[in-house]
């Protein structure tokens, strides 16, 4: 293409609103290796040194965050040097990355940078406060306490920018948290500062915060009342030496709060008191306008107990207006609190055509000790493998560790072709396997390799590692030609990481857990960069919920491009269409992404975490995990602020528009479709 034609093409692109960087091959070539390094968890000092000095701020920002995500502290000096970057957005990302690394040598440089006279953005100052709280230690705690109390050597403007995050993150400091200062901020005129202080005090379960929590229950702003209600459990009240009648009186007042979140949290806290005298007031909430308040009311009544409460719980099964989620909560409540009522209701659920009800009945039997083993044997004879797996899990939960019947049932199913059954069978042998089980566990290991089932392989690995600790001869037996393939290096880095922590001798044979083997080529990463990192706008999807309405989600592709790419890959395959929301915790999360409906399913692969600077402050889309870097297809939406999830679960979307449909979802509702 001639220079003139190239110029014309660029003019057309600019007129159309396309960002120039998206058309710049050099930018793509600079970002793609960073994306690859982050995905593989591979620290390349030369790459990051070069990238943190790039003339493109987008490259520098991506490099900084990627160093933090990889988690290799060899990157700390590079990030400390980058604190002098002229771009304030880059500095904010550097502070964030240092918080992910949690390296104590960064504390003094972070404090020094905060005290510099040059400009810092409000975002950067907030990220610096978060980083110090995450790193922790005496010096970080002392600086944050001084900054909150008197400024800590910061200018007034800079201190005001630091205070919100310092308050919200103070709970991470544990015993070093500045409790007296938090107590003062809990009465601040700013509602934003009040709720942040109350949140940290609640997470810390600070005994001296009792009076403050009671006062917060009558705050004019709902988010403060909601946060206080969650904290007023019996354990907290006992440590704070609060009068029981005073606390329960405030919680009962919370039952009538105008905000559904306050009602849910007050009910959940009241459940911890196990006081049947609270039941009459909780009974009215079985007819609350909010569907999840009704579900929480059922659960709470089961914990409060007493004749009136348990009679009302059982009556839920016969109510025409009761959702499936309410009935499910009622069965679980009776399993914990009333054996005779549970047995009567569980009988019909065990014979239900709906596998969700058969599984729920087994879960209930698993919560009762002792339980009749006949129900577990019947579950193992079920035609659906998901029910069989649930039966094994419930049987194990209901019986003493090492129960001979459970062990025998597990051993019989170690070679099951169904991965869920195999994983459940392996779990029954945890800590109880013998040398005689070695070959069958190895067979389960090989089956997991053939069907790509990570959970079953991790369970098998756990048993083999335990056997190796208890029986030194296991290594020798594994060197036998018929078993030697176990020493072949597994492709999944999560297995190699498990070996590093649980079986170092094996880790020497398997090699390091990093880099992860992703199966992607450099061109794949270039494609993600072009499509997401350098796109003009973030993609959006619409979730259609049967009978409830729709939810529009903006996917945060610039912050979490690989997670968004994975999600859209599943959307385009209609993977989520027809799924049920298998997990809904009132005022906490709604969760989907498991086609089995049990909470154990996945797509057959895992993706790396992409922790971002986004916060779980409003309804946000996050990846569900069973450990670091184990995301796949399960995702959740938060229903209220959940700061304790920040930095632990990838945020890759946010709800746009109305939240109405989201708050009407209950467990068991169907996703008709998700589409772009």
C-alpha positions as CSV (number, residue, x, y, z in Angstrom):
1,X,0.0,0.0,0.0
2,X,1.4,3.4,-0.9
3,X,1.8,6.1,1.7
4,X,-1.0,8.1,0.2
5,X,-3.4,5.2,0.2
6,X,-2.4,4.3,3.8
7,X,-3.1,7.9,4.9
8,X,-6.5,7.8,3.2
9,X,-7.3,4.5,5.0
10,X,-6.3,6.0,8.3
11,X,-8.5,9.0,7.7
12,X,-11.4,6.8,7.0
13,X,-10.8,4.7,10.2
14,X,-10.5,7.8,12.3
15,X,-13.7,9.2,10.9
16,X,-15.4,5.9,11.7
17,X,-14.2,6.2,15.3
18,X,-11.7,3.4,15.1
19,X,-8.7,3.9,17.5
20,X,-5.5,4.3,15.7
21,X,-3.7,1.9,18.1
22,X,-5.9,-0.9,17.0
23,X,-4.6,-0.5,13.5
24,X,-0.9,-0.3,14.6
25,X,0.8,-3.7,14.1
26,X,3.6,-2.6,16.5
27,X,1.1,-2.1,19.3
28,X,-0.4,-5.6,18.7
29,X,3.1,-7.1,18.6
30,X,4.0,-5.4,21.9
31,X,0.8,-6.5,23.7
32,X,0.5,-10.1,22.5
33,X,3.7,-11.4,24.3
34,X,2.5,-9.8,27.5
35,X,-0.9,-11.5,27.1
36,X,0.9,-14.8,26.5
37,X,3.2,-14.4,29.5
38,X,0.3,-13.7,31.8
39,X,-1.7,-16.6,30.5
40,X,1.2,-19.0,30.9
41,X,2.3,-17.4,34.2
42,X,5.8,-17.1,32.8
43,X,8.0,-14.3,34.2
44,X,10.2,-12.9,31.4
45,X,12.4,-10.2,33.0
46,X,13.7,-8.9,29.6
47,X,10.1,-8.7,28.2
48,X,8.8,-6.8,31.2
49,X,11.8,-4.5,31.5
50,X,11.3,-3.5,27.9
51,X,7.5,-3.3,28.1
52,X,7.5,-1.1,31.2
53,X,9.6,1.5,29.2
54,X,7.4,1.3,26.0
55,X,6.3,4.7,24.6
56,X,2.8,3.3,24.5
57,X,1.0,3.8,27.9
58,X,-1.3,0.9,27.1
59,X,1.7,-1.4,26.8
60,X,3.2,-0.1,30.1
61,X,-0.1,-0.6,31.9
62,X,-0.6,-4.1,30.6
63,X,2.9,-5.0,31.5
64,X,2.5,-3.8,35.1
65,X,-0.7,-5.6,35.7
66,X,0.7,-8.8,34.1
67,X,3.7,-8.8,36.4
68,X,1.3,-8.7,39.4
69,X,-0.9,-11.4,38.0
70,X,2.0,-13.8,37.4
71,X,3.0,-13.3,41.1
72,X,6.7,-13.7,40.7
73,X,8.5,-11.4,43.1
74,X,11.4,-11.0,40.8
75,X,9.1,-8.4,39.2
76,X,8.9,-6.2,42.4
77,X,12.0,-4.1,41.5
78,X,10.7,-3.5,38.0
79,X,7.4,-2.2,39.4
80,X,9.1,-0.1,42.0
81,X,11.1,1.6,39.3
82,X,7.8,2.1,37.3
83,X,6.3,4.1,40.2
84,X,8.1,7.1,38.6
85,X,6.1,6.7,35.3
86,X,4.8,10.0,34.0
87,X,1.4,8.6,33.2
88,X,-0.8,8.6,36.3
89,X,-2.9,5.6,35.0
90,X,0.3,3.6,34.7
91,X,1.2,4.4,38.3
92,X,-2.3,3.3,39.5
93,X,-1.7,0.0,37.8
94,X,1.7,-0.4,39.3
95,X,0.3,0.2,42.8
96,X,-2.3,-2.5,42.0
97,X,0.3,-4.9,40.8
98,X,2.4,-4.4,43.9
99,X,-0.6,-5.3,46.0
100,X,-1.0,-8.6,44.0
101,X,2.7,-9.4,44.6
102,X,2.4,-8.7,48.4
103,X,6.1,-8.2,48.7
104,X,7.1,-6.3,51.8
105,X,10.1,-4.6,50.2
106,X,7.6,-2.5,48.3
107,X,6.1,-0.9,51.4
108,X,8.6,1.9,51.8
109,X,8.7,2.8,48.1
110,X,4.9,2.9,48.0
111,X,4.8,5.2,51.1
112,X,7.6,7.4,49.6
113,X,5.7,7.7,46.3
114,X,2.6,8.8,48.2
115,X,4.5,11.5,50.0
116,X,6.1,12.8,46.7
117,X,5.0,16.4,45.9
118,X,4.1,15.6,42.2
119,X,0.6,14.7,41.1
120,X,-1.1,11.3,41.6
121,X,-4.6,10.5,40.5
122,X,-7.3,9.6,43.0
123,X,-7.4,6.1,41.6
124,X,-3.6,5.7,42.1
125,X,-3.8,6.9,45.7
126,X,-6.6,4.5,46.4
127,X,-4.7,1.6,44.8
128,X,-1.7,2.5,47.0
129,X,-3.8,2.2,50.1
130,X,-5.2,-1.1,49.0
131,X,-1.7,-2.4,48.2
132,X,-0.4,-1.5,51.6
133,X,-3.3,-3.3,53.3
134,X,-2.8,-6.4,51.2
135,X,1.0,-6.5,51.8
136,X,0.4,-5.9,55.5
137,X,3.0,-5.9,58.2
138,X,3.8,-3.4,61.0
139,X,5.1,-0.6,58.8
140,X,2.2,-0.7,56.4
141,X,-0.3,-0.8,59.2
142,X,1.4,2.1,61.0
143,X,1.3,4.3,58.0
144,X,-2.3,3.6,57.2
145,X,-3.3,4.2,60.9
146,X,-1.4,7.5,60.9
147,X,-2.9,8.5,57.5
148,X,-6.4,7.8,58.8
149,X,-5.9,9.6,62.1
150,X,-3.8,12.6,61.3
151,X,-2.6,12.5,57.7
152,X,0.6,10.4,57.9
153,X,2.7,13.2,56.3
154,X,0.3,13.5,53.3
155,X,-1.3,16.6,52.0
156,X,-4.9,17.2,52.9
157,X,-6.0,16.4,49.3
158,X,-4.0,13.3,49.1
159,X,-5.2,12.1,52.5
160,X,-8.8,12.6,51.5
161,X,-8.2,10.5,48.4
162,X,-6.5,7.7,50.5
163,X,-9.1,7.5,53.3
164,X,-11.9,5.6,51.5
165,X,-9.8,2.6,50.4
166,X,-7.8,2.7,53.6
167,X,-11.0,2.3,55.6
168,X,-12.4,-0.5,53.4
169,X,-9.2,-2.5,53.3
170,X,-8.2,-2.1,57.0
171,X,-9.7,-5.5,57.8
172,X,-6.9,-7.1,55.9
173,X,-4.5,-5.9,58.6
174,X,-6.0,-8.2,61.2
175,X,-4.7,-7.5,64.7
176,X,-2.8,-4.5,63.4
177,X,-6.0,-2.8,62.1
178,X,-6.5,0.7,63.6
179,X,-9.7,-0.1,65.5
180,X,-10.1,3.2,67.4
181,X,-9.9,5.2,64.2
182,X,-12.3,2.9,62.4
183,X,-14.8,3.5,65.3
184,X,-14.5,7.2,64.8
185,X,-15.2,7.0,61.0
186,X,-18.2,4.8,61.7
187,X,-19.9,8.1,62.8
188,X,-18.6,10.2,60.0
189,X,-21.0,12.6,58.2
190,X,-20.1,10.9,54.9
191,X,-22.2,7.7,54.2
192,X,-19.5,6.3,52.0
193,X,-16.9,6.5,54.8
194,X,-19.4,5.3,57.4
195,X,-20.2,2.1,55.6
196,X,-16.6,1.4,54.8
197,X,-15.6,1.7,58.4
198,X,-18.5,-0.5,59.5
199,X,-17.6,-3.1,56.9
200,X,-14.0,-3.4,58.2
201,X,-15.2,-3.5,61.8
202,X,-17.6,-6.2,61.0
203,X,-15.0,-8.3,59.1
204,X,-12.6,-7.8,62.0
205,X,-15.3,-8.8,64.6
206,X,-13.9,-6.0,66.7
207,X,-15.2,-6.5,70.3
208,X,-15.1,-2.8,71.0
209,X,-17.4,-2.1,68.0
210,X,-20.6,-3.5,69.6
211,X,-22.2,-0.2,70.3
212,X,-21.2,1.2,66.9
213,X,-22.9,-1.8,65.2
214,X,-26.1,-1.3,67.1
215,X,-26.1,2.4,66.2
216,X,-25.4,1.5,62.6
217,X,-28.6,-0.6,62.5
218,X,-30.5,2.7,62.7
219,X,-28.4,4.6,60.2
220,X,-30.3,6.7,57.7
221,X,-28.6,5.0,54.8
222,X,-29.5,1.4,53.9
223,X,-26.0,0.2,52.9
224,X,-24.8,1.0,56.5
225,X,-27.8,-0.8,58.0
226,X,-27.2,-3.8,55.7
227,X,-23.5,-4.0,56.6
228,X,-24.2,-3.8,60.3
229,X,-27.0,-6.4,60.2
230,X,-24.6,-8.9,58.6
231,X,-22.2,-8.4,61.5
232,X,-24.6,-8.9,64.4
233,X,-24.2,-12.6,64.8
234,X,-24.3,-14.3,68.2
235,X,-20.5,-14.9,68.1
236,X,-19.9,-11.2,67.5
237,X,-22.3,-10.1,70.2
238,X,-20.8,-12.5,72.7
239,X,-17.2,-11.2,72.0
240,X,-18.5,-7.6,72.3
241,X,-20.5,-8.5,75.4
242,X,-23.7,-7.1,74.0
243,X,-27.0,-7.9,75.7
244,X,-28.7,-10.6,73.7
245,X,-32.1,-8.9,74.0
246,X,-30.7,-5.6,72.6
247,X,-29.1,-7.3,69.6
248,X,-32.0,-9.5,68.7
249,X,-34.3,-6.5,69.1
250,X,-32.4,-4.6,66.5
251,X,-32.3,-7.6,64.2
252,X,-36.1,-7.9,64.5
253,X,-36.4,-4.2,63.6
254,X,-34.3,-5.1,60.6
255,X,-37.0,-7.6,59.5
256,X,-39.2,-4.6,58.7
257,X,-36.6,-2.6,56.9
258,X,-37.6,-1.1,53.6
259,X,-34.4,-2.5,51.9
260,X,-34.6,-6.2,51.0
261,X,-30.8,-6.6,51.6
262,X,-31.2,-5.4,55.2
263,X,-34.1,-7.9,55.7
264,X,-32.0,-10.7,54.3
265,X,-28.9,-9.9,56.4
266,X,-31.0,-9.4,59.6
267,X,-32.6,-12.8,59.0
268,X,-29.3,-14.5,58.4
269,X,-27.8,-13.0,61.5
270,X,-30.9,-13.9,63.6
271,X,-30.5,-17.5,62.5
272,X,-27.2,-17.7,64.5
273,X,-29.0,-16.9,67.7
274,X,-31.1,-20.1,67.6
275,X,-33.8,-18.4,69.6
276,X,-37.3,-19.7,68.9
277,X,-38.8,-16.5,70.4
278,X,-37.7,-14.7,67.3
279,X,-39.8,-17.0,65.1
280,X,-43.2,-15.1,65.2
281,X,-41.6,-12.0,63.7
282,X,-39.7,-14.0,61.1
283,X,-42.9,-15.9,60.0
284,X,-44.3,-12.8,58.4
285,X,-41.4,-12.7,55.9
286,X,-42.5,-16.0,54.3
287,X,-44.9,-13.7,52.4
288,X,-42.4,-10.9,51.8
289,X,-42.6,-9.2,48.4
290,X,-39.0,-10.0,47.7
291,X,-38.5,-13.7,46.6
292,X,-35.1,-14.1,48.2
293,X,-36.2,-12.6,51.5
294,X,-38.8,-15.4,51.5
295,X,-36.1,-18.0,50.8
296,X,-33.9,-16.6,53.6
297,X,-36.9,-16.6,56.0
298,X,-37.3,-20.3,55.5
299,X,-33.7,-21.0,56.2
300,X,-33.7,-18.8,59.3
301,X,-36.9,-20.4,60.7
302,X,-35.2,-23.7,60.4
303,X,-32.3,-22.5,62.5
304,X,-34.6,-20.7,65.1
305,X,-36.5,-23.9,65.6
306,X,-39.4,-24.3,67.9
307,X,-42.8,-25.8,67.1
308,X,-44.2,-22.7,65.4
309,X,-41.1,-22.2,63.2
310,X,-40.8,-25.8,62.1
311,X,-44.5,-26.2,61.4
312,X,-44.3,-23.1,59.2
313,X,-41.2,-24.5,57.4
314,X,-43.0,-27.8,56.6
315,X,-46.1,-25.9,55.4
316,X,-44.0,-24.3,52.7
317,X,-44.2,-27.6,50.7
318,X,-48.0,-27.1,50.4
319,X,-48.0,-23.4,49.6
320,X,-49.0,-22.6,46.0
321,X,-47.0,-19.4,46.0
322,X,-43.8,-21.1,47.2
323,X,-41.0,-21.2,44.7
324,X,-38.9,-24.3,44.2
325,X,-36.1,-22.4,46.0
326,X,-38.3,-22.0,49.0
327,X,-39.2,-25.7,49.1
328,X,-35.5,-26.6,48.6
329,X,-34.6,-24.4,51.6
330,X,-37.4,-26.0,53.6
331,X,-36.1,-29.5,53.0
332,X,-32.6,-28.5,54.0
333,X,-33.9,-26.7,57.1
334,X,-35.9,-29.8,58.2
335,X,-32.9,-32.1,57.6
336,X,-30.9,-30.0,60.2
337,X,-33.7,-29.4,62.7
338,X,-36.5,-32.0,62.6
339,X,-35.9,-35.6,61.7
340,X,-39.5,-36.8,61.5
341,X,-40.7,-33.9,59.3
342,X,-37.6,-34.3,57.1
343,X,-38.1,-38.1,56.6
344,X,-41.8,-37.5,55.7
345,X,-41.0,-34.9,53.0
346,X,-37.7,-36.4,51.8
347,X,-39.6,-39.6,50.8
348,X,-41.5,-37.9,48.0
349,X,-38.4,-35.9,46.8
350,X,-36.4,-39.1,46.7
351,X,-38.9,-40.5,44.3
352,X,-39.3,-37.3,42.2
353,X,-38.9,-37.3,38.5
354,X,-36.8,-34.1,38.9
355,X,-33.2,-35.1,39.6
356,X,-32.7,-31.8,41.5
357,X,-35.1,-33.0,44.1
358,X,-33.6,-36.4,44.3
359,X,-30.2,-34.8,44.8
360,X,-31.6,-32.4,47.4
361,X,-33.1,-35.3,49.3
362,X,-29.7,-37.0,49.4
363,X,-28.0,-33.7,50.5
364,X,-30.5,-33.6,53.3
365,X,-29.8,-37.2,54.3
366,X,-26.1,-36.4,54.2
367,X,-26.6,-33.5,56.7
368,X,-28.3,-35.9,59.3
369,X,-26.2,-38.1,61.6
370,X,-26.8,-40.9,61.7
371,X,-28.8,-41.6,58.5
372,X,-30.2,-44.8,57.1
373,X,-27.7,-46.2,54.6
374,X,-30.5,-47.6,52.5
375,X,-31.2,-44.2,51.1
376,X,-27.7,-43.9,49.9
377,X,-27.7,-47.3,48.4
378,X,-30.9,-46.4,46.6
379,X,-29.2,-43.3,45.3
380,X,-26.3,-45.3,44.0
381,X,-28.8,-47.4,42.0
382,X,-30.3,-44.3,40.4
383,X,-30.3,-44.1,36.6
384,X,-28.7,-40.7,36.6
385,X,-24.9,-40.5,37.3
386,X,-25.3,-37.1,38.9
387,X,-27.6,-38.7,41.5
388,X,-25.1,-41.5,42.1
389,X,-22.3,-39.1,42.7
390,X,-24.5,-37.1,45.1
391,X,-25.3,-40.3,46.9
392,X,-21.6,-41.1,47.5
393,X,-20.9,-37.6,48.7
394,X,-23.9,-37.6,51.0
395,X,-23.1,-41.0,52.4
396,X,-19.5,-39.9,53.2
397,X,-20.8,-36.8,54.9
398,X,-23.3,-38.7,57.1
399,X,-21.1,-41.5,58.4
400,X,-18.0,-41.4,60.6
401,X,-14.6,-41.2,58.8
402,X,-13.5,-44.6,57.6
403,X,-17.0,-46.1,57.5
404,X,-16.6,-49.5,55.9
405,X,-19.8,-49.2,53.9
406,X,-18.7,-45.9,52.4
407,X,-15.2,-47.1,51.6
408,X,-16.6,-50.2,49.9
409,X,-19.0,-48.2,47.8
410,X,-16.3,-45.8,46.8
411,X,-13.9,-48.6,45.8
412,X,-16.5,-50.2,43.6
413,X,-16.8,-47.0,41.5
414,X,-13.1,-45.9,41.2
415,X,-13.2,-47.0,37.5
416,X,-16.5,-45.5,36.6
417,X,-16.6,-44.0,33.2
418,X,-18.5,-41.0,34.6
419,X,-16.1,-38.4,35.9
420,X,-18.5,-37.1,38.6
421,X,-19.0,-40.6,40.0
422,X,-15.2,-41.2,39.9
423,X,-14.4,-38.0,41.6
424,X,-16.9,-38.7,44.4
425,X,-15.6,-42.2,44.8
426,X,-12.1,-40.9,45.1
427,X,-13.2,-38.4,47.8
428,X,-14.5,-41.3,49.9
429,X,-11.0,-42.7,50.1
430,X,-9.2,-39.5,51.1
431,X,-7.0,-40.3,54.1
432,X,-8.3,-43.9,54.2
433,X,-6.8,-45.6,51.2
434,X,-4.4,-48.5,51.6
435,X,-1.6,-49.9,49.4
436,X,-4.2,-52.3,48.0
437,X,-6.0,-49.4,46.5
438,X,-2.9,-48.2,44.5
439,X,-3.7,-49.7,41.2
440,X,-7.4,-48.7,41.2
441,X,-6.5,-45.2,42.1
442,X,-4.0,-45.1,39.3
443,X,-6.7,-46.4,36.9
444,X,-8.9,-43.5,38.0
445,X,-5.9,-41.2,37.4
446,X,-5.5,-42.5,33.8
447,X,-9.3,-42.2,33.1
448,X,-9.1,-38.6,34.2
449,X,-6.3,-38.0,31.7
450,X,-8.3,-39.5,28.9
451,X,-11.5,-37.5,29.5
452,X,-9.7,-34.3,30.6
453,X,-11.4,-34.3,34.0
454,X,-9.3,-32.2,36.3
455,X,-11.3,-32.6,39.5
456,X,-11.0,-36.4,39.3
457,X,-7.3,-36.2,38.6
458,X,-6.7,-33.9,41.5
459,X,-8.7,-36.2,43.8
460,X,-6.6,-39.2,42.6
461,X,-3.4,-37.2,43.0
462,X,-4.4,-36.3,46.6
463,X,-4.8,-40.0,47.5
464,X,-1.5,-41.0,45.9
465,X,0.3,-38.2,47.7
466,X,-1.2,-39.3,51.0
467,X,-0.2,-42.9,50.3
468,X,3.4,-41.8,49.6
469,X,3.6,-40.0,52.9
470,X,2.3,-43.0,54.9
471,X,4.0,-45.8,52.9
472,X,7.6,-45.1,51.8
473,X,7.5,-48.0,49.4
474,X,4.9,-46.3,47.2
475,X,7.6,-44.6,45.1
476,X,9.3,-48.0,44.4
477,X,6.0,-49.5,43.4
478,X,5.3,-46.7,41.0
479,X,8.5,-47.4,39.2
480,X,7.2,-50.8,38.1
481,X,6.7,-50.8,34.3
482,X,3.0,-51.2,34.6
483,X,2.7,-48.0,36.7
484,X,5.6,-45.9,35.5
485,X,3.5,-43.8,33.3
486,X,2.4,-41.9,36.4
487,X,5.8,-40.2,36.3
488,X,5.0,-38.7,32.9
489,X,4.8,-35.0,33.2
490,X,1.1,-33.9,33.2
491,X,0.2,-31.1,30.8
492,X,-2.0,-29.3,33.4
493,X,0.0,-26.9,35.5
494,X,-2.5,-27.2,38.4
495,X,-1.4,-30.8,38.9
496,X,2.2,-29.9,38.9
497,X,1.5,-27.1,41.3
498,X,-0.2,-29.6,43.6
499,X,2.9,-31.7,43.5
500,X,5.1,-28.8,44.5
501,X,3.1,-28.3,47.6
502,X,2.2,-31.8,48.6
503,X,4.8,-34.2,47.0
504,X,8.1,-32.4,46.4
505,X,9.9,-35.7,45.4
506,X,7.3,-36.1,42.6
507,X,7.6,-32.4,41.6
508,X,11.3,-33.0,40.9
509,X,10.3,-35.6,38.3
510,X,7.4,-33.6,36.8
511,X,9.2,-30.4,36.6
512,X,8.0,-26.9,37.6
513,X,4.3,-25.9,37.5
514,X,5.1,-22.9,35.3
515,X,4.9,-22.0,32.6
516,X,1.3,-23.3,32.1
517,X,0.7,-25.0,28.7
518,X,-2.2,-23.1,27.2
519,X,-2.3,-24.6,23.7
520,X,-2.5,-21.1,22.2
521,X,-0.2,-19.7,19.5
522,X,1.1,-16.2,19.4
523,X,-1.4,-15.5,16.6
524,X,-4.2,-16.4,19.0
525,X,-3.0,-13.8,21.4
526,X,-2.7,-11.2,18.6
527,X,-6.3,-12.0,17.8
528,X,-7.4,-11.3,21.4
529,X,-5.4,-8.1,21.4
530,X,-7.0,-6.9,18.2
531,X,-10.5,-8.0,19.2
532,X,-10.6,-6.9,22.8
533,X,-7.7,-4.9,24.2
534,X,-7.7,-2.4,21.3
535,X,-11.4,-2.4,20.6
536,X,-13.3,0.8,20.5
537,X,-16.1,-0.5,22.9
538,X,-16.5,-3.4,25.2
539,X,-18.9,-6.2,24.0
540,X,-22.2,-6.7,25.6
541,X,-24.5,-9.7,26.2
542,X,-28.1,-10.1,27.3
543,X,-29.2,-12.8,29.7
544,X,-32.8,-13.8,29.2
545,X,-34.3,-15.3,32.3
546,X,-37.4,-17.3,31.8
547,X,-40.4,-15.6,33.4
548,X,-38.3,-12.9,35.0
549,X,-36.9,-10.6,32.2
550,X,-33.5,-9.8,30.9
551,X,-30.1,-8.6,32.2
552,X,-27.7,-6.6,30.1
553,X,-24.0,-7.1,30.8
554,X,-21.1,-5.1,29.6
555,X,-18.1,-7.5,29.4
556,X,-14.9,-5.8,30.6
557,X,-12.7,-7.0,27.8
558,X,-9.9,-4.5,28.2
559,X,-9.3,-5.6,31.8
560,X,-9.9,-9.4,31.4
561,X,-9.6,-10.2,27.7
562,X,-8.9,-13.9,27.9
563,X,-11.7,-14.4,30.4
564,X,-14.1,-12.5,28.2
565,X,-12.9,-14.4,25.1
566,X,-13.6,-17.7,27.0
567,X,-17.1,-16.6,28.0
568,X,-18.1,-15.4,24.6
569,X,-16.8,-18.7,23.2
570,X,-19.3,-20.5,25.4
571,X,-22.0,-18.0,24.6
572,X,-21.6,-18.6,20.9
573,X,-21.9,-22.3,21.5
574,X,-25.2,-21.7,23.4
575,X,-23.5,-23.5,26.4
576,X,-25.5,-21.5,28.9
577,X,-28.9,-21.7,27.2
578,X,-31.4,-23.7,29.2
579,X,-29.2,-23.8,32.3
580,X,-30.7,-23.2,35.7
581,X,-29.2,-20.9,38.3
582,X,-27.9,-23.7,40.4
583,X,-26.7,-21.5,43.3
584,X,-28.5,-18.4,44.6
585,X,-27.4,-17.0,48.0
586,X,-29.8,-14.2,49.0
587,X,-28.1,-10.8,48.9
588,X,-24.8,-12.4,48.0
589,X,-24.6,-14.0,44.5
590,X,-26.5,-15.8,41.7
591,X,-24.4,-18.4,39.9
592,X,-24.6,-20.3,36.7
593,X,-22.4,-22.0,34.1
594,X,-22.8,-25.7,35.1
595,X,-24.8,-27.7,32.6
596,X,-25.1,-30.6,35.0
597,X,-27.1,-28.3,37.4
598,X,-25.1,-29.7,40.4
599,X,-22.4,-27.1,40.8
600,X,-19.7,-29.6,39.9
601,X,-19.7,-29.3,36.1
602,X,-17.4,-27.4,33.8
603,X,-16.4,-27.1,30.1
604,X,-13.4,-29.5,30.3
605,X,-10.7,-26.9,30.5
606,X,-9.5,-24.2,32.9
607,X,-8.4,-20.6,32.4
608,X,-6.0,-18.4,34.2
609,X,-7.2,-15.8,36.7
610,X,-7.2,-12.2,35.4
611,X,-7.5,-10.2,38.6
612,X,-8.4,-6.6,37.8
613,X,-8.6,-3.2,39.4
614,X,-12.4,-3.4,39.3
615,X,-14.2,-3.9,42.6
616,X,-17.2,-5.9,43.7
617,X,-19.0,-2.7,44.7
618,X,-22.2,-3.1,42.7
619,X,-23.6,-6.1,40.8
620,X,-20.5,-7.4,38.9
621,X,-19.8,-10.5,36.9
622,X,-17.1,-12.8,38.3
623,X,-15.5,-16.2,37.6
624,X,-16.3,-19.0,40.1
625,X,-13.3,-21.0,41.2
626,X,-12.3,-24.1,43.1
627,X,-8.8,-22.7,43.6
628,X,-6.4,-20.3,41.8
629,X,-6.5,-20.5,38.0
630,X,-9.4,-23.1,38.0
631,X,-12.0,-21.0,36.2
632,X,-13.9,-22.5,33.3
633,X,-17.6,-22.0,32.7
634,X,-19.1,-21.2,36.1
635,X,-19.7,-17.5,36.8
636,X,-21.6,-15.4,39.2
637,X,-23.2,-12.0,39.7
638,X,-22.9,-10.3,43.0
639,X,-26.1,-8.9,44.5
640,X,-24.5,-6.5,46.9
641,X,-21.1,-5.0,47.7
642,X,-18.6,-7.8,48.5
643,X,-15.2,-6.2,49.0
644,X,-13.7,-9.4,50.5
645,X,-13.9,-10.9,47.0
646,X,-11.7,-8.2,45.5
647,X,-8.4,-9.5,44.2
648,X,-9.5,-13.1,44.6
649,X,-12.0,-13.7,41.7
650,X,-11.7,-12.3,38.2
651,X,-14.2,-9.5,37.5
652,X,-15.0,-9.5,33.8
653,X,-18.4,-7.8,33.5
654,X,-20.8,-5.4,35.1
655,X,-24.6,-5.1,34.9
656,X,-25.8,-2.1,32.9
657,X,-29.3,-0.8,33.0
658,X,-32.0,-2.0,35.5
659,X,-31.1,-4.5,38.2
660,X,-34.8,-5.5,38.6
661,X,-34.6,-8.9,36.9
662,X,-31.4,-9.8,38.7
663,X,-33.0,-9.3,42.1
664,X,-35.9,-11.5,41.2
665,X,-33.8,-14.5,40.4
666,X,-34.1,-17.5,42.8
667,X,-32.4,-20.9,42.7
668,X,-33.8,-23.1,40.0
669,X,-34.8,-20.3,37.6
670,X,-34.0,-21.0,33.9
671,X,-31.7,-19.0,31.6
672,X,-33.6,-19.1,28.3
673,X,-30.5,-17.8,26.5
674,X,-27.4,-15.6,26.6
675,X,-26.7,-13.8,23.4
676,X,-24.5,-10.9,22.2
